[in-house]
Every structure is written in structure tokens, then in C-alpha cells.
Amino acid sequence: MTSLPDLADIRAARARLRAHIHRTPLLTCRSLGEGHGVRVHLKAENLQRAGAFKIRGALNAMLRALDRGEIGAAGVVTYSSGNHGQAVALAARILGCPAAVVAPEDIAAVKRTAIEAYGARVVLCGLTSDDRHRGALELARETGAAIIPPYDHPDIIAGQGTVAVEILEDLPEAEVFLVPVGGGGLIAGVAIAAWALKPSIRVLGVEPETANDMALSLAAGRRVAIPPPRTIADGLRALVPGELTFEAARRWVEGVLLVDEGSIRRAQRTLLERAKLLVEPSGAVTAAALALHGEAFRGQCVVLLLSGGNADLPEGAFP
């Protein structure tokens, strides 16, 4: 295991990314917190370039790899259920290099279309994160492309941590961060930055009940693998936390809240109706957690990280 990044690494990533990504808005939504007496703010990473926070880590990692001379004529390859793949595809277009994305056979159509629109090649491989990882390793061996991992890498984590720096600049009075957890890159970066800038902040993860590998791992004190989960939150279907991301969570994350499938769907609808934000299921889990567990945050200032907005619209929604 290589070293976790620190606040200096996150600030360096922020300077590196500043010209290429959006500083996403921090919005208020009183109706989300009224029932529990919670002051709610929404970090709208669904409005980020490529539709998710993932461009922060992907572009930071690729800029660093380029500086180290690790990206050659074959470009890059990654493995992703969608959002990280879109981010790598966009980053590759920004940097002018080829990219291939090893994706699951059931990848959301909106995500595949976006990856290809950015100019990357999509290679379908199995249904699990392990399937995709193996496929990417094989493709990298065949082509000589550099692998850009989705979460368990210090440059990825540092890039994701820039979102917490932005939040605390805009809202220094924040008391709680609720963060979606897939492989753990986002919550690792957020927890590192939050602890360094404001140690009193409570950082909690949110997972679907059926994709609870981080919750189980923290409870066991070691990384725990789960069977391939079934959940509408396709970006949160990791089988086991990363080594680095688990270590960061073990040190600085208070715990993980679990949400059911129905609550995720309801949260998606609520965000669309009340906040006028289209958020994918993986990004809506934090709003679902607030609806289910809001009494635990009564009287507090809570930031919900809406991690992405790459949602398929129902067929016929806009004839």
C-alpha cells in the first residue's frame, strides 16, 4: 500500500485542476431538512464536468502520470461502471491522448453514450468490478496503455478531496458531511481534507443496504468482501473497499449509514421536485440517508454530497 495523500497533496491537486473543472455550487434546500430541524446544503457535483465528481480524481491522476512520463502513444485504460469512465474519457480528450474504458455489460446507456461521445473506446467485460479490473489489466498488457484506477490511488484520492476544500471555503460552519461510498475514493479524500481543515466535522458514508462492504469492513476492523450486490445505485457496487480508501475511512470516518432501494428512488424524486436537480441513484443516497436518519442530525448544519447526475430518463419522458 502506498501512502495516503495529505492536505498539501489535495491543495496541489486543486491548483492543478482549477483551469479544467467547475467549482460546483453549494445550494440550500430547506424542505429536505425541515422534518428533522436540519440545515441542509447540497454540494451539486451532478453539475460537474462529465456529470460527476470523478473528473477531479481522474484528471489529477492523469496530469500527474503525464508529468512522470507514464502515458505514451497507447494512452490510458480504466475500468468503471460509468462515471469514472466518463471522467477518464474527458480527461483524455483534454490531454489529447487515446483512452479505453472497460465497462460492465449492463452499463447505463447514458453513461456509455457519454464515454463514446468524449472519444474513448468502450470494452464490455462481465458484470462485477473484479471482472472489469481483470479486463483492464489484460488490455493494458496488450496495448501498453497506462492504467488509471477508479479510486484506490493517492492521486485519485487527492483529486476527490478538493470537493471538501471547496465546501469548507463556502460553508465554514458545516458540521456534518454525508458522502456516498462505492470504492471509497470520494469519502477518503473528503475525510482527509475535512480532518485537516476542521477536525470537529463528522464525516459519514452512505451505502445501499445490499452494497455494504465499507460498513462491514469498518465494523470488522478489516477489509470485507461481499458478493456482487444488486442495487439501482450502479456506481456503489464495489465488492471490497480499496486498501488506501479503507485506511482513510478507518482513521477519519465516523461510520456508514445504510439506505434501502425505495428510499433511494424517493430521494431522487425529492431532489428533482424540490431542488430541481437531476441526480442519479448513487448520488441520491445521501438525501435518502437524511430522510431515514435525519433525527441524528437535529439542529446541525449538514452537507449532502450529490456525487453525480448521469441518470437514464424513463423512456418516453420527453416525446
Buried (B, 14 or more C-beta within 10 A) or exposed (E): EEEBBBBEBBBBBBEBBEEBBEBBEBBEBEEBBEEBEBBBBBBBBBBBBBBBBBBBBBBBBBBBBBEEEBBEEBBBBBBBBBBBBBBBBBBBBBBEBBBBBBBBEEBBEBBBBBBBEBEBBBBBBBBBBBBBBBBBBBBBEEBEBBBBBBBBBBBBBBBBBBBBBBBBEBBEEBBBBBBBBBBBBBBBBBBBBBBBBBEEBBBBBBBBBBBBBBBBBBEEEEBBEBEBBEBBBBBBBBBBBBEBBBBBBBEBBBEBBBBBBEBBBBBBEBBBEEBEBBBBBBBBBBBBBBBBBBEBBEEBBBBBBBBBBBBEEEEEEEE
